[in-house]
Amino acid sequence: MTTLITGGLGFIGLHTARSMLDMGEDVVLTQYRVARAPDFIKDELGKRAKVEQLDVTDKDRLAEIGRTHKIDRILHLAVPGLGALSPLEDFTVNMQGLINILEAGREWEVKRIGLGSSLAVYQNARGIDGINREDQPLAMTGGGPTGTWKKSFEIIGAYYGDRTGLDIVNLRIAGIYGPLYHSMSNLPSRLVHGAVKNEPPVMRGDVYAEDGTDMTYVKDCGRGLAMVMLSDKLNHKTYNVATGRATTPGELVSAIQSVVPGFDASFLKEGRTPGSPGDTRSDISRIQADTGYEPQYLVEKSIPDYVNWLKAGNAE
């Protein structure tokens, strides 16, 4: 059994590959330009984890990979960097890449295609009590570049699945942090890096202690994706991959101070952002019921793991 993971040498891809290998699945990991070989998977590269260069817009190269490896499943995680391409290039990579993946899955008669989606699809469509559920109506507006492309993926994937009979599943990934995350866009990573370097963390606006959102450790995310992709039977076409709980900046700071006692959190403001509608989180009852997934790295465990990873000298 072999799963093709596009973007397989990326942040989420590598952790998902590790989980799949642990579950007995071989993987083919694609890279566009950047190659990474972290210690947790290095010994498997070239063995049960093969690496292939791929531009997802190159249909011929994708077909060549299919001739080289017997692919049973495809997990499509490859995505261009935000703002890295022109509007036309962005559209081409996302949309042409998507149809190439769908067509490859049809031609190879794969058992399942997983499309990496995002909690960004919930933007402007807040769930009841701040809980985002897979069956709630979504706003027609894009919700930024990620929301725009991921909503498009979900709609086109569903149509293609109906036409072809392919099992196509949407995987709505929550805010992910942890080892190998290098863009420093999310708060947990900026706080942890600042603590380990003994430097003030980089802030992007005010941070209030009680503003809770679903922050998911990348090891949980990778395991959740693997469990959905390798499940024998699924009852739904869309799954949230998240912790299912709201984590606050105050909780992040407390967890960091438990392992870096001198961490200065004077930047943290009390209470919530003025006018805040309250916490948000993703409902995970579907993935729990269909795969047995349970998050194992809540903040009390994830932060020490992340701090120790960086202290060990690992590069992001």
N, C-alpha and C positions, 0 to 999 in steps of 0.2 A: 504494500500500500504506500503510495507516494502522493504528497500534496505539494503543488506548486504554490509558493508564496511570492507574489510580486511585491517588490519593496522588502524582500526578505532579509536584507542586511541593514534595514532601518531599525529605528528605536523599538517599535512594537513588533516588527517582523522577527527580529532575533529572539525576543523573549517568547513569542508564539512558537517559533521553531524549536526552542528548547523544551517547551511543554509537549509539543507533538512528539519529539524524539523520546521523551520520558514515557509517553503513552504508547510507544511502539511503532509510530508512523515515521517513515523516511520522508525527507523534504528536499525540494529543489528551490533554492533561494535566488531570486534575481537581484542584480545590482545595476544601477544606471552608471554612476561614475565612482562613488565613494565605496570603498571596501573596508569592512570592519571585522575583526576576528577576536571578540572578547573571550576571556579565559573560560567562561561558562559554556562555550560551544566550540572553541577552537579545535579540540581533539576530534570532533565529529566532521569537520569540514573536509570535503574530499572523500568522505566515507559514506555515512548515512545522510549527510547534509551536503548535497552538491550545490555549487555556485555557478550561475550562468549570467552573462551580461545581457541586459535587455533594455531597449527603449520600447515602451509598450505601444508606441505608434507604429512600430516595425512588425507588420504582420508576418513577413517571411521569416524573420528571426524567431518569432514566437512559434511558428510552425516547425522550425528546426529543433527547438527545445522539445516540442512534442514528439518528434521522431527519435530524439536521443533518449528520452525518459518515458516510462509508462506512467502517465499522470492520471490519478483517480479523482482528485479533487483540486480545486483552485481557490485560493484565498487572495483576493485582490486588495492589497494595501498600498500599492505604489501611488504616490501623489506628488505633484510638483510643489516646491516651496511657495509659501504665500508671497505674492508680489514678485516672484522671481522671473516671471514670463510676461510677455505682452498679452493683452486680452485674447488675440487670435491664437497665440501659442498655448495659452492656458486652456482655451476651449478645445484645441486640437488634442492636446495631451490627455485631458480628461475624457472627452467624448469619443475620440478615435481609439484611445486606449481601452475604454470600456467595451466598445463593440468588438474590438479585437479579442478581448478576453472572453466575452460571451460566445463569439463564433468559435474560438478555440475549444471552449468547453463543449459546445455542440458537436464539433467534429471529432473530438476525442471521446465523446460519450462519457463524460465524467459523472460521478455520483452526486456531486454538489459543487456549487459555486457560492462562495461567501463574498459579499461586497462590503468592504470597510466603510461604514457610515459614521455618524457623529451625533452627539447630543446637540450640536448646532442646529439640527433640523427642528428642535423644539423652540428655537428663538421666536419671539412674538406669539407664542402659543402656550403660555404657561399652563401646566396641568393643575388640576384641582388640588388645593392645599400644597402647591409647589411640587407635587409628585408627577413626574413625566412618565406616562404609560404608552406602550407601543401602539395602542389602538385609538389614542386621542387624535382629534382633527389637528392638522398642522396648518400654519399660515401659508398663504400663497406666495408671500414675499420671501426672497431668498434667505435672509438672515446672514449676510456677508458671503464671502467667497466659499467658505467651507459648507455653509448651509445650502447655498445654491447648487454646488456640484453634488453634494450628497443626496439632496432631494431628487435631483435629476437621475442619479444612479438608481435610487430606489424605484422611481416611476418607470424608467426604461427597463430596469432589470425585471420588474414584475410583468411588464408587457411581454418581454422576450421569453420569460418563463412560461407564460400562458400560451404563447405561440408554439414553443418547442417542446414543452413538457419537462424542461430542465428544472432541477431543484435549486432555486436561487434564493439565498437568504441574506437579509440585511442585518448588519451588525453595528448597532448604534453605540459607539465607544464613548465613554464618559471622559472627563478631564484626567489625563494620564500623566504621571510623574514617576521618576525613579532613574536607575542606572541607564546610561547612554543617552539621556535626554540632554541635548546640547543647545537648544535655541534660547533657553531661559525665559520663555514666554509665560510660563505659569508660576504662581506664587510659591508652591512647595519647593520647587527646584532653586529658585532665587534665595529662599531662606536657608536651605540646607547648604548650598554652595557658600553663602556668606558666613555661615557658622563654621564650616570646616576651614575656610581660609582666614578666619578671625578678622573678617572685614564687614562693614555695614552692608546689609543686603540691599540690592538695587530695588527701589520702590517705583511703582508706576501709578502714582496717585495715592490717596489715603487708603489705609487698610484698617478695617474695623474688626474687633475681636470676635464678634458674634455673627458675622455674615457667613452662613453655611451653604456650601455647594458640594456636589458629589465629586470627590477627588479620589481617583482610583490608582493604586500602585500598579506599575507596569507588569509585575509578575502575576498579579491576579488577572489583569487584562489578557495577557498571553495565554494563561490557563483557561480562561473563559472562552476565548476565541477557539482554542484547540478543542475544547469539549463540545462546542456547538458543531464545529466542522466534522468531528469524528463520530458524532452521535449516530446511532443506527436509525433512529426515528425522531423526527421533529414534528411538533403539532402546529407550528407557526412559521411565518415567513420573515418575521422581524423580531430581533432580540436586543434588549439593552444589555450592554456589558459594562458593569459598574459595581460599586460597593453597595448601592441601595440605601445609603445613609448620607446625611449632610455632615461634612467636616468643616470646622471653623478655623480661621487663622489663629485664634486663641489656643485651640487644641494642637495645631502644628507647632506653635511656639513652645508649649508645655512639653511636647514630645522631644523637641530639639534640646531644650534645656535639661532634660533628663540624661542626655548623653554628652552635651556640650554645656556644662553649667554656667559658663561665663557669657553665654549668648545674650547680646543686648537687644531687648525687644522694646526699646523706648519709642520706636516708630508706631507701635500698635495703639490704635485709638479704642476707647471703651465703647461698648454697645454695638449697635448696627448702623449702617449707612442711613442717614436721614431719608425718610420716605421709602425705605426698603420694604418690598412686599413679603419678605420672609425667606426662609430657607428653600432651596430646591434640591431635589435628588431624583434619581432614576429608579423606577420600580423594577425589581429583578425577579419577580415571582415566576415569570415565564422561563427564564434560563435556569432557575432553581428547579422548577418542576420537570423540565424536559431533559436536563443533563445532570442534575445533582450539584451544580456549581454553588459554592459558598466562598465569599471573599475570605482569604486567610491573612491578608496583610492590612489590617486596619491601622490607623495612624500610630498606635502605641508600638506596633511591630515594624511598620514600613519605614518610619523615620530612622530608627537605629540601624536598620539594614542599609538604608541609603547612605547614612553618614559613614558607616564602616566601609562601604564600597569606595567612597571617595577618599577616606583616610588611607586605604590600602594602595593608593596611587593609581587607581584605574582611570584611564582617559575617557572623556565623554565624546 
